[in-house]
Amino acid sequence: MSLPLKPILRSKKEIDSLYDCLELISNTLCRLQIPFIIVAGSLLGSLRSSSFLFCDDDIDIAVFENDYERLLSELPAALGKSGTFTRRPFPAADRVRPRTCTQVWVDVFVLRRYDSLEDIKRVVCIKANGTSQESTAIRVLESVQSSAPKGPLFPLWHYDNRLALELWPREFLTASELFPVMQRQFGHLRVPTPNRAISYLTRAYGPMCFQEYKLPLQHIAYHAEVRERMRSALGDYADAGEGPYPLVRPLHFTPILHSKHRREGPCVEEVLTALERELDRESACDGSPSTEPSTWPLTLPPLHPQSSPSLNNAPSTSSSSSSSSSFLGRDLAHATQHSPASFDFSSQTLLDTLEPHLEKARVARSKGRQLRVPLPESLRAVSHGSYSPQSYPFSAFLASALGVQEEEEEEGEGGAGSINLSRLHEILRQQGRVDKHGAMRRLRDAHIRAPFSQLFDEFVGNCALPHLASLLPKTTTPHSFQVQCFPCLRIIQPGEFSLGVHCDTFYGHHPGNVNFVMPLTPAAGSAGLYGESLPGREDWGPLGNGGEGTFTLFHGGLCLHWAAENHGEATRVSMDFRCLWDEAEEDQTRCPTASVDRFQVPGFYTRWEQRCTDGVWVRTSPLFSPDERVGYPFQG
């Protein structure tokens, strides 16, 4: 079977005309001091390839309603002989077509501020002919409410007309998603975009928008030449209609560039680096620095062995295909030929592959937060422990919270069918569920989450803290710890990847944090988590790969650790949480800004103290509900 979709379905003339038209509009609006942003599919392109999408034939921009009349009075004349401006050729948007190539265009939408659902309803509920459409209005409002991010919904900015609201009810922007407006690369241009584009895009197009693509057949239907070119490019997928079609990395992430400005545009490596940074940035904006993309509704397709950036029109680079990239998972996959086996750290090839990533991490750690006095070595070193899965059946409780089950499994002692979470990706498909993200979002419901949360609370007091106390020096004063209120959940399905080498101080955590890692499935080989046993030792080994009933404790605050692409056939499911010994003191002279620590704001940690009389651990603060600092699915 051939690769799905060649990387370019537009002619050079079409590509150049689109960029020239956008540049003319951008310069005109800048001169008129009319702000605009890139939206919709073009915004997806700005992240996925730092250009417009490889199959698209238009660019989508939006201006604000209070500037619209000035745009109408100034832009048509400013276009001159370069383009034609048509007001609302269809009711949702105005359109600018370049005269050099009329089968491509720029759509100009108008964003209106809405302060309530009633404001939206007033726009939707009456048709152009004056008749009421109450049921349609209800559907639009329900779509807005059901897809609302965490945090304040209003004011929000959405399209200014009934048809656009009906067609794309989820393409709205909250204040935190829209402002402050950012500049992003778009071919050889820099264009304004919403602040939190990923939050907007995954709501509008779904969490698979970086894994698959749907063809805009309504755009190409009018042009036989373009339609035939697309049919030719589809190869084995020619009869699949709109799709979705799988995206191939890096082939379909390569920017589509103006023929005269290729040197000014980014290469595919820069695109993927920017996308990785954007994931980190949005996570930090939410106050939740996830260490793995599984905690975000964003994953990239695995590297395709037959995919090469040289097939498209990106500028060539001097680096070879074997040179280091910003993605550790991709480099390790290349070095190990996508093997699912455990890493051989005696291999010089593997060590050479790791080295560029380690060097960056060493520098970042040296400049970050440090302890005034090191933790006791017994607490810094990697240690292991075990617990009874019958007493603490995390897998069963998590499966129940996710709403997954295997009908063929017999009932166990607890009266509930056991679940093999290693098969989670298969179970979700059998149940007709699109992906893991819908299942994980169930955890936002406090009622659904409560049994798992209570089980975790009992485990902390009865297992985790006694293990920590056993590693500390004997004193007459009882110890106390701060413990993460709800664990981070990692679900890494086959083909998914994790972020690179890091320690938790990179994301704002205290350097004294120690981390419990608890695998709920076997997690060996490329699906495992790897780290050093003490900060700076770099004696790489597996962390928390023993399966359910085991846990590993390591100094995640300062120990470098990483995970690669999962090249096995099983889903890796694990949970981890951070603990902070109250006697761990930070060296404030090294990093004064650390005194402002968002994780010390109540709600991330619960406090536990050891009772003097019997040594029992008692939680002395409320069992807080998890917020966005815990990570996905509690982010906006």
ZAMARGU-4260 file (C-alpha; in steps of 0.2 Angstrom, whole numbers, plus 5000, padded with zeros to 4 digits):
<rodrens>
0) 5000/5000/5000 | 5007/5017/4995 | 5009/5031/5008 | 4993/5040/5011 | 4992/5057/5002
5) 5007/5065/4994 | 5013/5080/5004 | 5008/5093/4991 | 4992/5094/4981 | 4993/5112/4976
10) 5003/5118/4961 | 5017/5131/4963 | 5006/5144/4956 | 4992/5141/4969 | 5004/5140/4983
15) 5013/5157/4978 | 4996/5165/4975 | 4989/5161/4992 | 5005/5167/5001 | 5005/5183/4991
20) 4987/5186/4994 | 4989/5184/5013 | 5004/5195/5014 | 4995/5209/5005 | 4980/5207/5017
25) 4992/5207/5032 | 5001/5222/5027 | 4985/5232/5023 | 4977/5227/5040 | 4993/5232/5049
30) 4994/5249/5040 | 4975/5252/5045 | 4979/5245/5063 | 4965/5232/5061 | 4971/5217/5071
35) 4967/5199/5064 | 4972/5181/5069 | 4973/5165/5059 | 4959/5153/5063 | 4952/5136/5059
40) 4961/5125/5047 | 4974/5137/5044 | 4978/5138/5063 | 4980/5119/5063 | 4992/5121/5048
45) 5002/5134/5057 | 5006/5122/5071 | 5006/5106/5061 | 5018/5112/5047 | 5021/5130/5050
50) 5011/5134/5034 | 4994/5131/5027 | 4989/5112/5026 | 4996/5102/5012 | 4978/5098/5006
55) 4970/5115/5009 | 4965/5128/4995 | 4962/5142/5007 | 4968/5152/5022 | 4956/5157/5036
60) 4958/5173/5045 | 4947/5183/5057 | 4945/5201/5062 | 4935/5208/5077 | 4918/5214/5075
65) 4922/5232/5080 | 4934/5233/5066 | 4924/5226/5053 | 4916/5241/5045 | 4933/5249/5043
70) 4939/5233/5034 | 4924/5234/5022 | 4928/5252/5018 | 4947/5250/5016 | 4952/5233/5011
75) 4944/5231/4994 | 4952/5247/4987 | 4969/5242/4995 | 4969/5225/4985 | 4969/5235/4969
80) 4972/5224/4954 | 4980/5210/4965 | 4964/5203/4971 | 4945/5204/4972 | 4935/5206/4988
85) 4918/5198/4989 | 4906/5202/5004 | 4899/5186/5010 | 4898/5175/4995 | 4891/5162/5007
90) 4884/5169/5023 | 4898/5164/5035 | 4913/5174/5028 | 4920/5187/5016 | 4932/5181/5003
95) 4947/5188/4994 | 4953/5179/4978 | 4970/5183/4971 | 4968/5188/4952 | 4983/5177/4947
100) 4974/5161/4953 | 4956/5161/4957 | 4954/5143/4963 | 4962/5148/4979 | 4956/5161/4992
105) 4957/5169/5009 | 4941/5168/5019 | 4939/5183/5031 | 4928/5179/5046 | 4922/5191/5060
110) 4923/5187/5078 | 4910/5194/5090 | 4911/5194/5109 | 4897/5185/5118 | 4895/5187/5136
115) 4882/5173/5139 | 4873/5158/5131 | 4858/5169/5128 | 4869/5181/5117 | 4873/5166/5106
120) 4855/5160/5106 | 4849/5176/5099 | 4860/5174/5084 | 4856/5156/5080 | 4837/5154/5084
125) 4830/5165/5070 | 4833/5160/5052 | 4836/5173/5038 | 4818/5171/5033 | 4812/5176/5050
130) 4806/5158/5056 | 4812/5151/5072 | 4823/5136/5074 | 4823/5133/5092 | 4830/5115/5091
135) 4845/5121/5081 | 4849/5134/5094 | 4848/5121/5108 | 4860/5110/5098 | 4873/5124/5096
140) 4872/5129/5114 | 4874/5111/5120 | 4889/5109/5109 | 4897/5125/5116 | 4893/5120/5134
145) 4899/5102/5132 | 4915/5107/5124 | 4919/5121/5136 | 4937/5121/5143 | 4940/5121/5162
150) 4939/5139/5169 | 4928/5154/5164 | 4918/5151/5148 | 4913/5169/5146 | 4917/5181/5138
155) 4920/5171/5123 | 4923/5175/5105 | 4914/5166/5091 | 4908/5170/5073 | 4896/5184/5071
160) 4883/5175/5060 | 4870/5161/5062 | 4877/5149/5048 | 4895/5149/5055 | 4889/5146/5072
165) 4878/5131/5066 | 4892/5124/5055 | 4906/5126/5068 | 4899/5128/5085 | 4915/5122/5094
170) 4927/5135/5085 | 4926/5148/5099 | 4939/5156/5109 | 4939/5160/5128 | 4948/5175/5134
175) 4963/5164/5140 | 4964/5155/5124 | 4963/5171/5113 | 4974/5183/5123 | 4988/5188/5123
180) 4989/5185/5104 | 5005/5177/5098 | 5015/5178/5082 | 5019/5161/5074 | 5028/5155/5058
185) 5017/5153/5043 | 5028/5149/5028 | 5040/5163/5026 | 5028/5175/5035 | 5025/5178/5054
190) 5006/5179/5058 | 4996/5183/5073 | 4987/5168/5081 | 4977/5164/5097 | 4988/5161/5113
195) 4982/5144/5117 | 4980/5136/5099 | 4981/5118/5104 | 4966/5120/5117 | 4956/5128/5103
200) 4961/5115/5089 | 4958/5099/5099 | 4941/5106/5104 | 4937/5111/5086 | 4944/5096/5077
205) 4946/5083/5090 | 4962/5075/5099 | 4967/5066/5083 | 4970/5082/5073 | 4988/5079/5074
210) 4987/5061/5068 | 4974/5061/5054 | 4967/5072/5041 | 4950/5074/5032 | 4950/5081/5015
215) 4940/5097/5011 | 4930/5089/4997 | 4918/5104/4997 | 4932/5115/4992 | 4939/5105/4977
220) 4923/5099/4970 | 4922/5114/4958 | 4938/5112/4949 | 4941/5096/4939 | 4960/5098/4937
225) 4962/5099/4956 | 4950/5085/4959 | 4960/5074/4947 | 4976/5079/4955 | 4970/5074/4972
230) 4963/5057/4966 | 4980/5053/4958 | 4989/5058/4974 | 4978/5047/4985 | 4984/5031/4978
235) 4977/5016/4987 | 4965/5028/4997 | 4957/5035/4981 | 4940/5028/4985 | 4940/5033/5004
240) 4931/5050/5001 | 4934/5063/5014 | 4944/5051/5025 | 4950/5052/5039 | 4967/5048/5032
245) 4982/5044/5043 | 4996/5057/5043 | 5014/5051/5041 | 5028/5059/5051 | 5038/5069/5045
250) 5031/5068/5028 | 5015/5078/5031 | 5022/5089/5044 | 5034/5097/5031 | 5030/5116/5027
255) 5022/5121/5011 | 5032/5135/5005 | 5032/5150/4993 | 5044/5145/4978 | 5053/5162/4980
260) 5055/5162/4999 | 5060/5144/5003 | 5076/5149/5011 | 5065/5160/5023 | 5054/5146/5028
265) 5057/5133/5041 | 5062/5115/5038 | 5053/5100/5045 | 5064/5098/5060 | 5061/5116/5065
270) 5042/5113/5063 | 5042/5098/5075 | 5053/5107/5087 | 5041/5122/5088 | 5027/5110/5090
275) 5035/5101/5105 | 5039/5118/5113 | 5021/5123/5110 | 5015/5108/5119 | 5026/5112/5134
280) 5021/5130/5134 | 5002/5127/5134 | 5005/5114/5148 | 5014/5127/5158 | 5001/5140/5154
285) 4989/5128/5163 | 5000/5126/5177 | 5002/5108/5173 | 5019/5103/5166 | 5016/5086/5160
290) 5031/5075/5157 | 5023/5065/5144 | 5012/5069/5129 | 4999/5056/5135 | 4994/5069/5148
295) 4989/5080/5134 | 4976/5077/5120 | 4990/5079/5108 | 5000/5065/5100 | 5010/5064/5084
300) 5010/5049/5073 | 5025/5038/5074 | 5040/5040/5062 | 5036/5031/5046 | 5051/5021/5039
305) 5047/5026/5021 | 5043/5044/5025 | 5056/5057/5020 | 5055/5076/5020 | 5065/5077/5004
310) 5048/5072/4995 | 5041/5089/4997 | 5046/5107/4994 | 5055/5111/5011 | 5072/5118/5009
315) 5086/5106/5011 | 5096/5106/5026 | 5115/5102/5028 | 5111/5089/5042 | 5110/5071/5038
320) 5095/5060/5041 | 5104/5052/5055 | 5109/5068/5064 | 5101/5072/5081 | 5083/5080/5082
325) 5074/5088/5096 | 5064/5072/5098 | 5072/5059/5109 | 5059/5046/5104 | 5062/5048/5086
330) 5081/5047/5088 | 5080/5032/5099 | 5068/5024/5086 | 5081/5027/5072 | 5095/5020/5083
335) 5086/5004/5088 | 5077/5002/5071 | 5060/5003/5080 | 5064/4988/5091 | 5052/4986/5106
340) 5066/4977/5116 | 5074/4984/5131 | 5088/4997/5128 | 5106/4991/5128 | 5116/5004/5137
345) 5132/4996/5133 | 5129/5001/5115 | 5140/5015/5109 | 5127/5019/5096 | 5113/5021/5109
350) 5125/5032/5120 | 5129/5043/5106 | 5111/5045/5102 | 5107/5050/5120 | 5122/5062/5121
355) 5115/5078/5113 | 5099/5076/5123 | 5108/5073/5139 | 5119/5089/5136 | 5104/5100/5135
360) 5097/5093/5150 | 5113/5094/5160 | 5114/5113/5156 | 5096/5116/5161 | 5098/5107/5177
365) 5113/5116/5182 | 5104/5133/5179 | 5089/5127/5189 | 5083/5126/5206 | 5094/5117/5219
370) 5093/5111/5237 | 5103/5120/5251 | 5107/5103/5258 | 5106/5087/5248 | 5093/5075/5254
375) 5099/5060/5264 | 5107/5047/5251 | 5094/5034/5256 | 5080/5046/5250 | 5089/5051/5235
380) 5094/5034/5229 | 5082/5023/5219 | 5072/5011/5230 | 5058/4998/5227 | 5043/4991/5236
385) 5028/4981/5234 | 5010/4981/5239 | 4995/4969/5237 | 4985/4972/5221 | 4970/4963/5230
390) 4971/4976/5244 | 4974/4990/5232 | 4966/4985/5215 | 4971/5001/5206 | 4969/4993/5188
395) 4951/4988/5192 | 4946/5005/5200 | 4954/5014/5185 | 4946/5003/5172 | 4929/5007/5181
400) 4933/5026/5181 | 4937/5025/5162 | 4921/5016/5158 | 4930/5001/5150 | 4927/4982/5153
405) 4930/4966/5145 | 4914/4956/5144 | 4923/4939/5141 | 4933/4940/5158 | 4926/4930/5172
410) 4921/4938/5188 | 4935/4939/5202 | 4934/4939/5220 | 4928/4957/5221 | 4913/4953/5210
415) 4919/4963/5195 | 4927/4957/5180 | 4946/4959/5179 | 4954/4970/5166 | 4970/4969/5156
420) 4974/4987/5154 | 4988/4982/5142 | 4974/4979/5129 | 4966/4996/5133 | 4969/5002/5115
425) 4960/4986/5108 | 4946/4987/5121 | 4942/5005/5117 | 4941/5001/5098 | 4929/4986/5102
430) 4918/4998/5112 | 4917/5009/5097 | 4926/5023/5106 | 4937/5035/5096 | 4952/5036/5108
435) 4959/5036/5126 | 4955/5055/5129 | 4936/5053/5130 | 4939/5039/5143 | 4951/5049/5153
440) 4940/5065/5153 | 4928/5054/5163 | 4939/5057/5178 | 4934/5075/5178 | 4918/5070/5186
445) 4921/5069/5205 | 4908/5056/5207 | 4916/5044/5195 | 4933/5048/5201 | 4929/5046/5220
450) 4932/5027/5222 | 4949/5028/5214 | 4954/5044/5223 | 4949/5036/5240 | 4959/5020/5236
455) 4974/5031/5232 | 4973/5041/5248 | 4973/5024/5258 | 4988/5018/5248 | 4998/5034/5252
460) 4995/5033/5271 | 4997/5014/5272 | 5011/5010/5260 | 5019/5025/5252 | 5023/5035/5267
465) 5029/5021/5278 | 5041/5017/5264 | 5047/5034/5264 | 5049/5035/5283 | 5059/5019/5283
470) 5072/5028/5272 | 5074/5043/5284 | 5086/5044/5299 | 5078/5039/5315 | 5073/5054/5325
475) 5062/5058/5341 | 5052/5071/5330 | 5039/5063/5319 | 5041/5066/5300 | 5029/5075/5289
480) 5027/5075/5270 | 5017/5084/5257 | 5010/5072/5244 | 5002/5075/5227 | 4983/5075/5230
485) 4980/5064/5215 | 4992/5054/5204 | 4997/5058/5186 | 4990/5045/5175 | 5001/5039/5160
490) 4992/5029/5146 | 5005/5026/5132 | 4997/5016/5118 | 5007/5007/5104 | 5015/5020/5093
495) 5014/5035/5105 | 5029/5044/5112 | 5035/5053/5128 | 5045/5069/5130 | 5063/5068/5132
500) 5077/5069/5145 | 5072/5080/5160 | 5070/5082/5178 | 5055/5089/5187 | 5063/5106/5191
505) 5062/5110/5172 | 5044/5111/5175 | 5044/5122/5191 | 5044/5108/5204 | 5054/5109/5220
510) 5071/5101/5219 | 5067/5090/5234 | 5053/5081/5226 | 5054/5062/5226 | 5043/5052/5214
515) 5033/5036/5216 | 5031/5027/5199 | 5018/5013/5200 | 5016/5002/5184 | 4998/4995/5181
520) 5004/4985/5166 | 5021/4977/5162 | 5031/4992/5155 | 5048/4985/5149 | 5058/4989/5133
525) 5054/5004/5123 | 5037/5007/5133 | 5047/5009/5149 | 5053/5024/5159 | 5072/5026/5162
530) 5082/5036/5173 | 5098/5038/5184 | 5099/5031/5201 | 5107/5047/5209 | 5107/5065/5201
535) 5122/5066/5190 | 5127/5047/5190 | 5119/5044/5172 | 5119/5025/5176 | 5103/5022/5166
540) 5091/5009/5171 | 5072/5005/5171 | 5061/5014/5183 | 5044/5007/5188 | 5044/4993/5176
545) 5039/4978/5187 | 5021/4977/5184 | 5006/4980/5196 | 5009/4977/5214 | 5026/4985/5213
550) 5032/5003/5215 | 5049/5013/5212 | 5054/5028/5222 | 5067/5040/5214 | 5073/5058/5216
555) 5063/5065/5201 | 5066/5083/5206 | 5084/5082/5201 | 5087/5065/5193 | 5086/5065/5174
560) 5073/5053/5167 | 5065/5050/5150 | 5054/5038/5140 | 5054/5034/5122 | 5041/5029/5109
565) 5031/5013/5113 | 5036/5001/5099 | 5027/4986/5107 | 5010/4979/5105 | 5004/4983/5122
570) 4998/4999/5130 | 5008/5005/5145 | 4998/5011/5160 | 5006/5019/5175 | 5003/5031/5189
575) 5015/5042/5197 | 5015/5056/5211 | 5027/5067/5220 | 5031/5068/5238 | 5041/5083/5247
580) 5049/5080/5264 | 5046/5095/5274 | 5064/5096/5279 | 5070/5098/5261 | 5076/5116/5260
585) 5079/5125/5243 | 5094/5136/5240 | 5085/5152/5237 | 5102/5161/5232 | 5104/5151/5217
590) 5086/5154/5210 | 5077/5168/5219 | 5062/5166/5207 | 5058/5149/5215 | 5050/5158/5230
595) 5035/5159/5219 | 5030/5141/5217 | 5013/5137/5209 | 5014/5120/5216 | 5014/5126/5234
600) 4998/5135/5232 | 4985/5124/5241 | 4977/5111/5231 | 4992/5102/5223 | 4999/5094/5239
605) 4990/5087/5254 | 5000/5087/5270 | 5003/5071/5280 | 5011/5069/5298 | 5016/5054/5307
610) 5007/5052/5324 | 5019/5052/5339 | 5009/5039/5349 | 5009/5024/5336 | 5018/5030/5321
615) 5002/5030/5310 | 5002/5043/5296 | 4987/5055/5296 | 4982/5067/5283 | 4981/5084/5291
620) 4974/5094/5276 | 4958/5091/5265 | 4958/5078/5251 | 4959/5092/5237 | 4951/5089/5220
625) 4964/5088/5207 | 4966/5104/5196 | 4976/5108/5180 | 4993/5106/5189 | 4990/5087/5190
630) 4990/5087/5171 | 4978/5079/5158 | 4963/5076/5159 | 4961/5090/5172 | 4968/5104/5161
635) 4957/5116/5151
</rodrens>
